[in-house]
């Protein structure tokens, strides 16, 4: 039995104890802390903070209205862009929910985005903002809303209308992917 105890005590003596671990770890931490304080930059004073350049809000996206319409429409799940009738159309599962119309031709003299909607919403938008929205030819009687996209358009409103149009056209399971 004496030999077993001797073996056990030799095993435990070889292992470092918790006290030796913490002392070694503490020494390493204090050395690292001393190095970091020696190389650390001084904290800026109130004067230095005041002279720092101001952060500016992000710039508006540059590009054409078509680029912005693409960004909005193609950001929705399973949306594709298909050229039809000489204009880009945006579709979900093959069904059109938005249509970009360039100026000229028989569609009008201003660039616009035609968006799937319902008659009640169309009526509301036309009454509230007739300078921004219109009833497009051909599809207007079905409730579609035309939104002028020149002269600084209200992109947040247009994005909301596009999302609503996408929800109306998308299958129910797919429409559940984006919140209301």
C-alpha positions as CSV (number, residue, x, y, z in Angstrom):
1,X,0.0,0.0,0.0
2,X,2.8,2.3,0.6
3,X,3.9,2.0,-3.0
4,X,0.4,3.0,-4.2
5,X,0.4,6.1,-2.1
6,X,3.8,7.1,-3.3
7,X,2.7,6.7,-6.9
8,X,-0.4,8.9,-6.2
9,X,1.6,11.6,-4.5
10,X,4.2,11.6,-7.4
11,X,1.3,12.0,-9.9
12,X,-0.2,14.9,-8.0
13,X,3.1,16.6,-7.4
14,X,3.8,16.7,-11.2
15,X,0.5,18.5,-12.0
16,X,0.4,22.3,-11.4
17,X,-2.1,23.3,-8.8
18,X,-4.8,25.9,-9.3
19,X,-2.8,28.4,-7.3
20,X,0.2,28.2,-9.5
21,X,-2.0,28.5,-12.6
22,X,-3.6,31.7,-11.4
23,X,-0.4,33.2,-10.3
24,X,1.2,32.6,-13.7
25,X,-1.9,33.8,-15.5
26,X,-2.1,36.9,-13.4
27,X,1.6,37.7,-14.1
28,X,1.0,37.4,-17.9
29,X,-2.1,39.6,-17.7
30,X,-0.3,42.3,-15.8
31,X,2.6,42.3,-18.3
32,X,0.1,42.5,-21.2
33,X,-1.7,45.4,-19.4
34,X,1.5,47.2,-18.8
35,X,2.4,46.9,-22.5
36,X,-1.1,48.1,-23.7
37,X,-1.1,51.1,-21.4
38,X,2.4,52.1,-22.6
39,X,1.2,52.0,-26.3
40,X,-2.4,53.2,-25.8
41,X,-3.4,56.5,-27.3
42,X,-4.6,59.2,-24.9
43,X,-8.3,59.8,-24.7
44,X,-9.5,62.8,-26.7
45,X,-10.5,65.9,-24.8
46,X,-13.7,67.8,-25.2
47,X,-11.9,70.2,-27.6
48,X,-10.7,67.3,-29.8
49,X,-14.2,65.8,-29.9
50,X,-15.6,69.1,-31.1
51,X,-13.2,69.5,-33.9
52,X,-13.7,66.0,-35.2
53,X,-15.5,65.8,-38.6
54,X,-19.2,65.3,-38.4
55,X,-20.7,62.1,-39.8
56,X,-22.9,62.7,-42.7
57,X,-26.0,60.7,-43.5
58,X,-25.5,58.2,-46.3
59,X,-26.0,59.7,-49.8
60,X,-29.0,59.0,-51.8
61,X,-28.6,56.2,-54.3
62,X,-27.3,57.6,-57.5
63,X,-28.5,56.3,-60.8
64,X,-31.6,56.3,-63.0
65,X,-35.1,55.8,-61.7
66,X,-35.0,52.4,-63.4
67,X,-32.0,51.4,-61.3
68,X,-33.9,52.4,-58.1
69,X,-37.1,50.5,-59.3
70,X,-34.9,47.4,-60.0
71,X,-33.4,47.7,-56.5
72,X,-36.8,47.8,-54.9
73,X,-38.5,45.1,-57.0
74,X,-35.6,42.6,-57.3
75,X,-35.1,42.8,-53.6
76,X,-38.3,40.9,-53.0
77,X,-38.2,37.1,-52.9
78,X,-38.4,35.1,-56.2
79,X,-38.8,38.3,-58.3
80,X,-37.6,38.3,-61.9
81,X,-37.3,41.0,-64.5
82,X,-38.7,40.3,-68.0
83,X,-38.7,42.7,-70.9
84,X,-42.2,42.8,-72.5
85,X,-43.7,45.3,-74.8
86,X,-40.3,47.1,-75.0
87,X,-40.3,47.8,-71.2
88,X,-39.0,46.0,-68.1
89,X,-41.6,44.2,-66.1
90,X,-41.2,42.7,-62.6
91,X,-42.8,39.4,-61.9
92,X,-43.2,37.0,-59.1
93,X,-43.8,33.4,-60.2
94,X,-44.4,34.7,-63.8
95,X,-47.1,37.2,-62.8
96,X,-46.5,40.9,-63.3
97,X,-46.8,43.2,-60.2
98,X,-44.8,46.2,-61.5
99,X,-43.9,47.7,-64.8
100,X,-41.4,50.4,-65.6
101,X,-42.5,52.8,-68.4
102,X,-39.9,55.0,-70.1
103,X,-41.0,58.5,-71.3
104,X,-42.3,58.8,-74.8
105,X,-44.5,56.6,-76.9
106,X,-48.2,56.1,-76.1
107,X,-47.5,55.6,-72.3
108,X,-46.8,59.2,-71.5
109,X,-44.1,61.8,-71.5
110,X,-42.7,61.1,-68.0
111,X,-40.9,58.0,-66.7
112,X,-43.2,56.0,-64.4
113,X,-43.6,52.8,-62.5
114,X,-47.0,51.1,-62.8
115,X,-47.8,49.1,-59.7
116,X,-50.5,46.4,-59.1
117,X,-53.0,47.6,-56.6
118,X,-56.8,47.7,-55.9
119,X,-59.3,50.3,-57.0
120,X,-59.8,51.7,-53.5
121,X,-56.1,52.2,-52.9
122,X,-55.7,53.7,-56.4
123,X,-58.5,56.2,-55.7
124,X,-57.0,57.2,-52.4
125,X,-53.5,57.8,-53.9
126,X,-54.9,59.8,-56.9
127,X,-56.9,62.0,-54.6
128,X,-54.2,62.6,-52.0
129,X,-51.2,63.1,-54.4
130,X,-52.3,63.8,-58.0
131,X,-49.0,65.3,-58.8
132,X,-47.1,62.0,-57.9
133,X,-49.6,59.3,-58.9
134,X,-51.9,58.7,-61.9
135,X,-54.2,56.1,-63.4
136,X,-52.2,54.3,-66.1
137,X,-53.7,53.5,-69.5
138,X,-54.8,49.9,-70.2
139,X,-54.3,48.6,-66.6
140,X,-55.7,51.6,-64.7
141,X,-59.3,50.4,-64.7
142,X,-58.1,47.2,-62.9
143,X,-56.8,49.3,-60.0
144,X,-53.1,49.7,-61.0
145,X,-51.4,52.8,-59.8
146,X,-48.9,54.8,-61.9
147,X,-46.1,56.6,-59.9
148,X,-44.0,59.2,-61.6
149,X,-40.4,58.5,-60.9
150,X,-38.8,61.8,-62.0
151,X,-38.5,65.0,-60.1
152,X,-37.5,63.4,-56.7
153,X,-40.2,60.8,-56.3
154,X,-41.4,59.6,-52.8
155,X,-39.4,56.3,-53.0
156,X,-40.5,55.1,-49.5
157,X,-44.2,55.3,-50.6
158,X,-43.4,53.7,-53.9
159,X,-41.5,50.9,-52.2
160,X,-44.6,50.3,-49.9
161,X,-46.9,50.2,-52.9
162,X,-44.6,47.8,-54.7
163,X,-44.5,45.4,-51.6
164,X,-48.3,45.5,-51.5
165,X,-48.5,44.7,-55.2
166,X,-46.0,41.9,-54.8
167,X,-48.0,40.4,-51.9
168,X,-51.2,40.5,-54.0
169,X,-49.5,38.6,-56.9
170,X,-47.4,36.2,-54.9
171,X,-48.6,32.7,-53.8
172,X,-49.8,32.7,-50.2
173,X,-46.9,30.7,-48.9
174,X,-44.4,33.0,-50.6
175,X,-46.3,36.2,-49.5
176,X,-45.9,35.1,-45.9
177,X,-42.1,35.5,-46.3
178,X,-42.2,39.3,-45.9
179,X,-44.0,41.0,-43.1
180,X,-46.9,43.3,-43.5
